[in-house]
Amino acid sequence: MKLLKDRKAAIVITIIIVVLATLAGVGRSLNRLARDIEAMFYDGVYLEDEGYTQPGINSHLENSANAALGLATIMSNYPELADKAEALLSARRSLIDEASLKGKSSYNQDMGQAFADLLQSAKDVDLAERDVEAAIQHIRTFTNAQASVAASRYHEKVPSFGNETSFIVQSLKLFLPVRTPEVFDPADLPAIDFN
């Protein structure tokens, strides 16, 4: 305890404690900000300039997954399309079961490709009129949901993570174990044509 009675040593220890506490606080704040941005994937992005909350990407993915289920269910009734319908269902299940945003992005891409492949194969099959009408509704839902995913402002929030912080905080980020929000790449869907 002799060290604490030395005035210079006490000042140095105090400065070290203050610096460590500051670093810990900045790290916690930045990690909280990253979690808040990732929550926008599910909860939606508040658009200050427009005064409303844009639905989260996850809700659009659910709409896409429901449209994929509907299309696969219809097309699985045709033996020549059963394998492609099962491939779409498999991609859909993978998307739904995935927890990470990066994984969801990849499986969404797979689902889009399987959706397009099934439709391409369906062009060569003599479908019942009611099945064609139902398929067209599922295609509309799927493409609209995917367009909404691509238009989400979440894609602007992730790259801007920490940009509004001061120079000092941005400098400290280099020395702290701060995780950045996960990126979700919108599907680069193949052209979906069902004429």
Contacts in CASP RR format, 6 or more apart in sequence:
PFRMAT RR
TARGET T0000
AUTHOR 0000-0000-0000
METHOD contacts of the structure
MODEL  1
MKLLKDRKAAIVITIIIVVLATLAGVGRSLNRLARDIEAMFYDGVYLEDE
GYTQPGINSHLENSANAALGLATIMSNYPELADKAEALLSARRSLIDEAS
LKGKSSYNQDMGQAFADLLQSAKDVDLAERDVEAAIQHIRTFTNAQASVA
ASRYHEKVPSFGNETSFIVQSLKLFLPVRTPEVFDPADLPAIDFN
3 9 0 8 1.000
3 13 0 8 1.000
4 10 0 8 1.000
4 13 0 8 1.000
23 172 0 8 1.000
23 175 0 8 1.000
23 176 0 8 1.000
26 169 0 8 1.000
26 172 0 8 1.000
26 173 0 8 1.000
26 176 0 8 1.000
27 172 0 8 1.000
27 176 0 8 1.000
27 177 0 8 1.000
27 178 0 8 1.000
30 162 0 8 1.000
30 165 0 8 1.000
30 169 0 8 1.000
30 173 0 8 1.000
30 176 0 8 1.000
30 178 0 8 1.000
31 178 0 8 1.000
31 179 0 8 1.000
33 161 0 8 1.000
33 162 0 8 1.000
34 161 0 8 1.000
34 178 0 8 1.000
34 179 0 8 1.000
34 180 0 8 1.000
34 181 0 8 1.000
35 181 0 8 1.000
37 154 0 8 1.000
37 157 0 8 1.000
37 158 0 8 1.000
37 161 0 8 1.000
37 181 0 8 1.000
38 101 0 8 1.000
38 181 0 8 1.000
38 182 0 8 1.000
40 56 0 8 1.000
40 154 0 8 1.000
40 157 0 8 1.000
41 56 0 8 1.000
41 57 0 8 1.000
41 58 0 8 1.000
41 101 0 8 1.000
41 154 0 8 1.000
41 182 0 8 1.000
41 184 0 8 1.000
42 56 0 8 1.000
42 57 0 8 1.000
42 58 0 8 1.000
43 53 0 8 1.000
43 56 0 8 1.000
44 53 0 8 1.000
44 54 0 8 1.000
44 55 0 8 1.000
44 56 0 8 1.000
44 57 0 8 1.000
44 59 0 8 1.000
44 152 0 8 1.000
44 154 0 8 1.000
45 53 0 8 1.000
45 54 0 8 1.000
45 56 0 8 1.000
45 152 0 8 1.000
45 153 0 8 1.000
45 154 0 8 1.000
45 157 0 8 1.000
46 52 0 8 1.000
46 53 0 8 1.000
46 54 0 8 1.000
47 53 0 8 1.000
47 54 0 8 1.000
47 153 0 8 1.000
54 152 0 8 1.000
54 153 0 8 1.000
55 148 0 8 1.000
56 152 0 8 1.000
56 154 0 8 1.000
57 149 0 8 1.000
57 152 0 8 1.000
57 154 0 8 1.000
57 184 0 8 1.000
60 145 0 8 1.000
60 146 0 8 1.000
60 148 0 8 1.000
60 149 0 8 1.000
60 152 0 8 1.000
61 95 0 8 1.000
61 104 0 8 1.000
61 108 0 8 1.000
61 145 0 8 1.000
61 149 0 8 1.000
63 141 0 8 1.000
63 142 0 8 1.000
63 144 0 8 1.000
63 145 0 8 1.000
64 108 0 8 1.000
64 111 0 8 1.000
64 112 0 8 1.000
64 141 0 8 1.000
64 142 0 8 1.000
64 145 0 8 1.000
64 146 0 8 1.000
64 149 0 8 1.000
65 92 0 8 1.000
65 95 0 8 1.000
65 96 0 8 1.000
65 111 0 8 1.000
66 141 0 8 1.000
67 138 0 8 1.000
67 139 0 8 1.000
67 141 0 8 1.000
67 142 0 8 1.000
67 145 0 8 1.000
68 88 0 8 1.000
68 89 0 8 1.000
68 91 0 8 1.000
68 92 0 8 1.000
68 111 0 8 1.000
68 112 0 8 1.000
68 114 0 8 1.000
68 115 0 8 1.000
68 138 0 8 1.000
68 142 0 8 1.000
69 89 0 8 1.000
69 92 0 8 1.000
70 134 0 8 1.000
70 138 0 8 1.000
71 85 0 8 1.000
71 88 0 8 1.000
71 115 0 8 1.000
71 118 0 8 1.000
71 119 0 8 1.000
71 135 0 8 1.000
71 138 0 8 1.000
71 139 0 8 1.000
71 142 0 8 1.000
72 85 0 8 1.000
72 86 0 8 1.000
72 88 0 8 1.000
72 89 0 8 1.000
72 92 0 8 1.000
72 118 0 8 1.000
73 85 0 8 1.000
74 131 0 8 1.000
74 134 0 8 1.000
74 135 0 8 1.000
74 138 0 8 1.000
75 81 0 8 1.000
75 82 0 8 1.000
75 84 0 8 1.000
75 85 0 8 1.000
75 88 0 8 1.000
75 118 0 8 1.000
75 122 0 8 1.000
75 131 0 8 1.000
75 135 0 8 1.000
76 82 0 8 1.000
76 85 0 8 1.000
76 86 0 8 1.000
77 131 0 8 1.000
78 122 0 8 1.000
78 125 0 8 1.000
78 127 0 8 1.000
80 121 0 8 1.000
80 124 0 8 1.000
80 125 0 8 1.000
81 118 0 8 1.000
81 121 0 8 1.000
81 122 0 8 1.000
81 125 0 8 1.000
84 114 0 8 1.000
84 117 0 8 1.000
84 118 0 8 1.000
84 121 0 8 1.000
84 122 0 8 1.000
85 118 0 8 1.000
87 114 0 8 1.000
87 117 0 8 1.000
87 118 0 8 1.000
88 111 0 8 1.000
88 114 0 8 1.000
88 115 0 8 1.000
88 117 0 8 1.000
88 118 0 8 1.000
90 114 0 8 1.000
91 107 0 8 1.000
91 110 0 8 1.000
91 111 0 8 1.000
91 112 0 8 1.000
91 113 0 8 1.000
91 114 0 8 1.000
92 111 0 8 1.000
92 114 0 8 1.000
94 107 0 8 1.000
94 110 0 8 1.000
94 111 0 8 1.000
95 104 0 8 1.000
95 107 0 8 1.000
95 108 0 8 1.000
95 110 0 8 1.000
95 111 0 8 1.000
98 104 0 8 1.000
98 107 0 8 1.000
100 182 0 8 1.000
101 182 0 8 1.000
101 183 0 8 1.000
101 184 0 8 1.000
102 182 0 8 1.000
102 183 0 8 1.000
102 184 0 8 1.000
104 184 0 8 1.000
105 183 0 8 1.000
105 184 0 8 1.000
105 185 0 8 1.000
105 186 0 8 1.000
105 187 0 8 1.000
108 149 0 8 1.000
108 186 0 8 1.000
108 187 0 8 1.000
109 185 0 8 1.000
109 187 0 8 1.000
109 188 0 8 1.000
111 187 0 8 1.000
112 142 0 8 1.000
112 146 0 8 1.000
112 187 0 8 1.000
112 189 0 8 1.000
112 190 0 8 1.000
113 189 0 8 1.000
113 190 0 8 1.000
115 142 0 8 1.000
115 189 0 8 1.000
115 192 0 8 1.000
116 189 0 8 1.000
116 190 0 8 1.000
116 191 0 8 1.000
116 192 0 8 1.000
119 135 0 8 1.000
119 139 0 8 1.000
119 192 0 8 1.000
119 193 0 8 1.000
119 194 0 8 1.000
122 135 0 8 1.000
122 194 0 8 1.000
123 194 0 8 1.000
127 135 0 8 1.000
135 194 0 8 1.000
136 194 0 8 1.000
139 192 0 8 1.000
139 194 0 8 1.000
142 192 0 8 1.000
143 189 0 8 1.000
143 192 0 8 1.000
146 186 0 8 1.000
146 187 0 8 1.000
146 189 0 8 1.000
149 184 0 8 1.000
149 186 0 8 1.000
149 187 0 8 1.000
150 186 0 8 1.000
150 187 0 8 1.000
152 186 0 8 1.000
154 184 0 8 1.000
155 184 0 8 1.000
155 186 0 8 1.000
157 181 0 8 1.000
158 180 0 8 1.000
158 181 0 8 1.000
158 182 0 8 1.000
158 183 0 8 1.000
158 184 0 8 1.000
161 180 0 8 1.000
161 181 0 8 1.000
162 169 0 8 1.000
162 170 0 8 1.000
162 173 0 8 1.000
165 173 0 8 1.000
END
